[in-house]
Amino acid sequence: MSFRGVAKVLRSQAGMTLIEIMVVVAIIGSIAALVTVNVLSYLDESKVETTKIQMKNVEGALDQYKRRHGSYPTTEQGLSALVEKPTVGKVPDNYPPDGYLKAVPKDGWGNDFIYASPGSAGHKIEIVSYGGDGQEGGEGFDADITNYEVKEEAKTE
């Protein structure tokens, strides 16, 4: 076989058919879908954990506030009382110059926490995140998260 004959055979074997390309694209798409589903569930789980950690930090700052001033900030004063001296309600005398937090944290989804003092069901304070959907109620990652539920979970672990 001459050089031209070998070159002709090689040229006819070069490249991929449309079906081969479609099979490769389908395989890559399937792998990407599996990876995306797994990553998204981890992302939601991390937002729940971030929210619980932020809640614990806020609750710790509220406890410091209470130890220093004798009571928790009122619902009207809100969590901003941990950042700057309240101007409504019972205004504390010996408020620290830097406050108790640098900024009012948000939940894992970037929403504001709901704060009440006194809280519901006999709790002295209540900190609530409305979860992934930002609305009261919900299930799964959209379920509400409260500080007293986080405390109960910590006790059972």
C-alpha positions in Angstrom: 0.0 0.0 0.0 1.4 3.4 -1.0 1.6 6.5 1.2 -1.5 7.9 -0.6 -3.5 4.8 0.2 -2.6 4.9 3.9 -3.5 8.7 4.0 -6.9 8.0 2.4 -7.7 5.3 5.0 -6.7 7.5 7.9 -8.8 10.4 6.5 -11.9 8.3 6.3 -11.4 7.2 10.0 -10.9 10.8 11.3 -13.5 12.6 13.4 -16.6 11.5 15.3 -20.1 10.8 14.0 -23.0 12.9 15.2 -24.3 9.9 17.3 -21.0 9.5 19.1 -21.0 13.2 20.0 -24.6 13.0 21.2 -23.8 10.0 23.4 -20.8 11.9 25.0 -23.0 15.0 25.6 -25.7 12.9 27.2 -23.2 11.2 29.5 -21.7 14.6 30.5 -25.2 16.0 31.1 -26.2 13.0 33.3 -23.0 13.4 35.4 -23.6 17.2 35.7 -27.2 16.6 36.9 -26.1 14.2 39.6 -23.4 16.5 40.9 -25.8 19.5 40.8 -28.5 17.7 42.9 -25.9 16.7 45.5 -24.3 20.1 45.7 -27.6 21.9 46.1 -28.7 19.7 49.0 -25.4 20.4 50.7 -25.9 24.1 50.1 -29.4 24.0 51.7 -28.0 22.0 54.7 -25.2 24.6 55.2 -27.7 27.4 55.2 -29.7 25.7 58.0 -26.5 25.2 60.0 -25.4 28.8 59.4 -28.8 30.0 60.6 -28.5 27.9 63.8 -25.0 29.2 64.5 -26.1 32.8 63.9 -29.0 32.2 66.3 -26.7 30.9 69.0 -24.5 34.0 68.6 -27.4 36.4 68.8 -28.8 34.6 71.8 -25.3 34.8 73.5 -25.3 38.6 72.8 -28.9 38.9 74.2 -27.8 37.0 77.4 -24.9 39.5 77.8 -27.3 42.4 77.3 -29.6 40.9 80.0 -26.7 40.3 82.5 -25.6 43.9 82.1 -29.0 45.7 82.0 -31.3 43.3 83.9 -33.6 42.5 81.1 -33.6 41.6 77.4 -34.3 44.2 74.8 -38.0 44.6 74.1 -39.6 43.5 70.9 -39.9 47.2 70.0 -36.2 47.7 70.5 -35.4 44.6 68.5 -32.1 43.1 67.8 -30.7 46.5 66.8 -30.4 47.1 70.5 -27.4 44.7 70.4 -25.6 47.0 67.9 -26.5 50.5 69.1 -28.0 51.9 72.3 -31.8 51.8 72.2 -33.6 55.1 72.0 -37.1 53.8 72.8 -38.5 51.9 75.8 -36.2 51.3 78.8 -32.9 53.0 77.7 -29.9 51.3 79.4 -27.5 53.5 81.4 -24.2 51.7 81.0 -24.4 50.6 77.4 -21.0 49.6 76.0 -19.5 51.9 73.4 -19.1 49.1 70.8 -22.4 47.4 71.6 -22.7 43.7 71.8 -22.5 42.9 68.1 -20.8 44.7 65.1 -24.0 44.2 63.0 -27.3 42.5 63.3 -26.8 39.1 61.6 -29.1 37.6 59.0 -30.1 34.0 58.6 -28.5 31.6 56.1 -30.8 32.8 53.3 -30.0 36.5 53.9 -33.3 37.3 55.7 -33.7 39.2 59.0 -34.4 37.2 62.1 -37.8 37.8 63.8 -37.3 38.8 67.5 -39.8 38.9 70.3 -39.4 39.5 74.0 -41.2 37.9 75.7 -41.5 35.1 73.2 -44.4 32.7 72.6 -45.2 29.7 74.7 -43.6 31.1 77.8 -40.1 31.6 76.4 -38.3 34.7 77.7 -37.1 35.5 74.2 -37.8 34.2 70.7 -35.6 34.3 67.7 -37.1 32.9 64.5 -35.9 32.3 60.9 -38.6 31.6 58.4 -36.3 29.2 56.5 -35.6 29.0 52.8 -38.9 30.4 51.6 -38.8 33.4 54.0 -42.5 32.8 55.0 -44.0 31.5 58.2 -44.5 27.7 58.2 -43.1 25.3 55.6 -41.4 21.9 55.5 -37.9 20.7 54.9 -35.5 23.6 54.2 -38.5 26.0 54.1 -39.4 25.1 57.7 -39.2 27.8 60.5 -36.2 27.6 62.8 -36.5 28.9 66.4 -33.8 29.5 69.1 -35.6 27.2 71.6 -35.7 24.3 69.1 -32.0 24.8 68.4 -31.4 24.5 72.2 -33.5 21.3 72.4 -31.4 19.8 69.5 -28.2 20.7 71.3 -29.4 19.0 74.5 -30.2 15.7 72.7 -26.9 15.6 70.8 
